[in-house]
Amino acid sequence: MMDRRNILKSAVACPVALASGAVAGTPRLKYLQIGVGHAHATKIDTYHDSDDWEVVGIVEEDPELLARARSDPRWNQFPFLTLEEGLNLPGLSAVGIETEIRDLLRYAQLAVDAGYHVHLDKPAGASLEEYSKLLEQADQSGLVVQMGYMYRYNPAVQLLHRMIGEGWLGGIFETHAVMSKVIAPPSRQVIDEFSGGTMFELGCHIIDLTVGVLGPPNSVTAYPRRFVESEDDSLVDNMLAVLEYPGATATIRSTGLEVEGFSRRHFAVCGTEGTCQIQPLDRPEIRLSLSRDRQFEGEDRIFKKGVSVLPFDPPYRRYVGDAAALASVIRGGIENPFPPAYDLAVQKTVLQASGMEI
């Protein structure tokens, strides 16, 4: 495991606002998606729209999900393949794993065994040992396992990391984050498969942001609570975690009960020289408080002392930056901004914050 300083260095060095890495005349990289059962499986549209990628097919081994997908225009524009056909496609570069959570690590392992880079949706399963072995094998084979945390390439998050890297916020003593929504009964039953509740399925995104700023915590205390009491619903739906660091604390909340929860999804970082709050995360806007004027070297824009509101336009589209970054890593244009030790630290923290076994 990397120490905190090295993990922070790799996270802060994350490239800003990656656009398509495709060069005119460069062949598109071939992308196979395994699974349509994940809540974010429709990100296949992002790969289909990208100049970097060619979606060559979909594998779905669940008969019910496959039948549903075959009748849906979103999916049936792509070839449906068996697992054997998909993993033996000539020239395949990467495999996206978009199965139900319980199957994510199993299919990711098959893809790495077959020699492919992987985009793995979140969270990275319930077994830290299994995930660690997957990352180790991929790394030794020169393969990338990119996690599908959807705010890593959010332009507001990227700007936050630039500010931290330049020391604009001073010494960071506090972060707090919220990731909530109203979860309908059918979806509650899906998430209820895991004891980690809403923190495991939803809160993992903002745990990723927190570890990206503060590194792996010294300790994690989970406060899992159930608000809805029902015989056929045991979902832990109202959750808080406190992460402790030398001189700093981080609070993370996630619930499946909050009306218009998307609008209050936020990430705030407080330091001795300034505070940066991003809200809402999905259509980002920064409220920035600075102790003095700041300016990036070589840029004209001045960020004034006091409080400023920084909107981002056009609206952020999830996964565009992720797809571009994965293509650039595969082509050798950049190093992996989120190395295995970082992702392993995030997953360990996710399990701890969710009250799950390590």
SVG drawing of the C-alpha trace seen along z (x, -y; Angstrom):
<svg xmlns="http://www.w3.org/2000/svg" viewBox="-43 -40 48 59">
<polyline fill="none" stroke="black" stroke-width="0.4" points="0.0,0.0 1.3,-3.4 1.8,-5.8 -0.5,-8.8 1.9,-11.3 2.4,-9.2 -1.4,-8.5 -2.1,-12.2 0.6,-13.0 -0.9,-10.7 -4.4,-11.9 -3.6,-15.6 -1.6,-15.0 -4.7,-13.8 -4.9,-15.4 -7.4,-18.3 -10.4,-18.1 -9.1,-15.4 -10.6,-15.6 -10.5,-12.9 -7.0,-11.6 -7.7,-10.4 -5.5,-11.7 -6.7,-11.9 -6.0,-8.6 -5.5,-6.7 -7.7,-3.6 -10.3,-3.5 -9.8,-1.2 -12.2,1.8 -14.4,1.9 -16.6,4.8 -19.2,4.4 -20.0,7.3 -23.4,6.9 -26.3,4.5 -27.5,5.0 -25.5,2.3 -27.2,-1.0 -24.6,-2.8 -24.5,-0.3 -25.9,-2.9 -22.5,-4.6 -21.9,-2.5 -23.4,-5.5 -20.3,-7.5 -18.0,-5.0 -20.2,-4.8 -20.0,-8.6 -16.3,-8.8 -13.7,-9.3 -11.4,-7.0 -13.6,-3.9 -15.5,-1.5 -18.1,0.6 -17.8,4.1 -20.4,5.9 -22.3,6.7 -22.2,9.9 -25.1,10.6 -25.3,14.1 -28.5,13.6 -31.3,14.8 -33.9,12.3 -31.6,9.3 -30.6,10.5 -34.2,10.8 -34.9,7.3 -31.9,5.9 -32.6,7.4 -36.0,5.6 -34.4,2.2 -33.1,-0.1 -30.4,-1.4 -28.8,2.0 -29.8,3.8 -27.8,1.4 -24.8,3.4 -24.0,7.1 -24.9,9.5 -22.1,12.0 -21.4,15.0 -18.7,14.6 -16.4,16.8 -17.0,14.8 -16.5,11.5 -13.3,12.3 -11.8,13.7 -12.6,10.8 -9.5,9.8 -7.9,6.6 -10.0,6.0 -8.4,3.5 -10.7,3.1 -13.6,4.6 -16.2,2.7 -17.7,4.6 -21.3,3.5 -22.9,6.5 -24.9,6.5 -22.6,5.8 -22.3,9.3 -20.7,10.4 -18.3,7.4 -15.1,8.9 -15.8,12.3 -16.1,10.9 -13.3,8.4 -11.0,11.4 -12.0,13.2 -11.2,10.1 -7.8,9.7 -7.1,13.4 -7.8,12.9 -5.2,10.1 -7.5,7.0 -7.6,3.6 -10.8,3.2 -13.2,0.4 -14.8,1.7 -18.0,0.2 -18.4,-0.6 -18.2,0.6 -15.4,3.1 -17.3,6.0 -17.4,7.1 -14.1,8.9 -11.0,6.7 -8.8,9.8 -10.3,10.7 -10.1,7.1 -6.5,6.8 -5.5,10.0 -7.2,8.7 -5.3,5.4 -2.0,7.1 -2.4,9.5 -3.4,6.7 -0.5,4.5 2.0,7.3 0.6,7.9 0.8,4.3 -3.0,3.9 -5.1,1.1 -8.2,1.6 -10.0,-1.7 -12.7,-2.2 -16.0,-3.8 -16.2,-6.6 -18.2,-9.2 -16.8,-12.4 -13.0,-11.9 -13.1,-13.9 -15.8,-16.3 -14.3,-19.7 -15.0,-21.2 -13.2,-18.3 -10.3,-18.8 -10.1,-22.5 -10.2,-21.6 -7.2,-19.4 -5.3,-22.1 -6.0,-24.5 -4.8,-21.9 -1.7,-21.2 -0.9,-24.9 -1.5,-25.2 -4.3,-27.7 -6.4,-26.1 -3.5,-25.8 -3.5,-23.0 -6.7,-20.9 -8.4,-20.2 -11.9,-19.2 -13.9,-17.7 -17.6,-16.8 -19.7,-15.2 -23.2,-14.1 -24.4,-11.6 -28.1,-10.9 -31.4,-10.4 -34.8,-8.7 -34.4,-5.0 -37.6,-3.4 -38.6,0.0 -37.4,2.2 -33.9,0.6 -33.8,0.8 -34.2,4.6 -31.2,4.7 -29.0,2.7 -30.2,4.7 -28.2,7.7 -25.2,6.1 -25.0,5.2 -23.2,1.9 -26.5,0.3 -26.5,-3.2 -22.9,-4.0 -21.6,-1.0 -23.7,-1.6 -23.9,-5.4 -21.5,-6.8 -18.5,-5.1 -18.4,-8.0 -17.7,-10.6 -15.4,-8.3 -13.3,-8.3 -13.3,-12.1 -12.3,-12.2 -9.4,-9.7 -8.3,-11.7 -7.9,-14.8 -6.8,-13.4 -5.5,-9.9 -6.3,-6.7 -7.6,-7.5 -6.1,-6.5 -9.4,-5.2 -13.0,-4.9 -16.1,-4.9 -19.4,-3.9 -22.8,-4.9 -25.3,-2.8 -29.0,-3.5 -32.2,-2.1 -35.1,-4.5 -37.6,-2.4 -38.6,0.6 -40.3,3.4 -40.3,7.1 -39.3,7.3 -36.9,4.4 -33.8,4.5 -31.8,1.9 -29.5,-0.3 -30.8,-3.5 -29.4,-6.4 -25.7,-6.3 -22.8,-8.4 -19.1,-7.7 -16.4,-9.7 -12.8,-9.4 -10.0,-10.4 -6.6,-11.8 -3.8,-13.5 -5.2,-17.0 -8.2,-16.5 -11.6,-14.8 -13.9,-13.9 -17.7,-13.2 -19.6,-11.3 -23.3,-10.9 -25.5,-8.8 -29.2,-8.1 -31.8,-6.6 -34.5,-8.9 -33.7,-12.5 -36.2,-14.3 -34.3,-16.1 -31.2,-14.6 -29.3,-15.2 -29.4,-19.0 -27.7,-18.7 -24.9,-16.3 -21.8,-18.1 -18.1,-17.9 -16.5,-20.6 -12.8,-20.9 -11.8,-23.4 -8.3,-24.6 -6.4,-27.3 -6.3,-29.5 -9.6,-28.8 -12.7,-26.6 -13.9,-25.0 -17.5,-23.6 -18.8,-21.8 -22.6,-21.6 -24.4,-20.0 -21.9,-17.4 -23.8,-16.3 -24.1,-19.9 -21.2,-21.4 -20.8,-24.8 -18.0,-25.9 -18.4,-28.3 -14.8,-29.3 -13.6,-31.3 -10.0,-32.5 -7.8,-34.4 -6.1,-36.3 -6.1,-36.7 -4.8,-33.6 -3.7,-33.0 -2.4,-30.0 1.0,-30.5 0.8,-31.5 -3.0,-32.2 -4.7,-35.6 -7.6,-34.8 -7.5,-36.0 -9.4,-34.2 -10.3,-37.1 -10.0,-37.1 -13.3,-36.5 -16.2,-34.5 -16.7,-33.7 -19.2,-31.5 -17.7,-29.5 -20.2,-27.9 -19.2,-25.3 -20.6,-25.4 -21.4,-23.4 -23.0,-20.9 -20.7,-18.1 -21.4,-14.8 -20.3,-11.7 -17.7,-9.3 -16.5,-11.3 -13.2,-12.1 -13.0,-8.5 -13.2,-7.1 -10.7,-9.6 -8.3,-8.9 -8.4,-5.1 -7.7,-5.5 -4.8,-7.8 -3.3,-5.4 -3.7,-2.4 -2.0,-4.4 0.8,-5.4 -0.1,-9.1 -0.3,-9.4 0.4,-7.2 -2.5,-5.8 -3.7,-8.7 -5.3,-6.3 -2.8,-3.5 -3.7,-0.2 -2.6,-1.3 -4.9,-4.3 -7.9,-2.3 -7.2,0.4 -7.1,-2.4 -10.5,-3.7 -12.1,-0.2 -10.8,0.5 -12.3,-2.8 -15.6,-2.0 -15.9,1.3 -15.0,-0.3 -17.4,-3.2 -20.2,-0.8 -19.6,1.3 -18.6,4.3 -15.9,6.9 -12.4,6.3"/>
</svg>
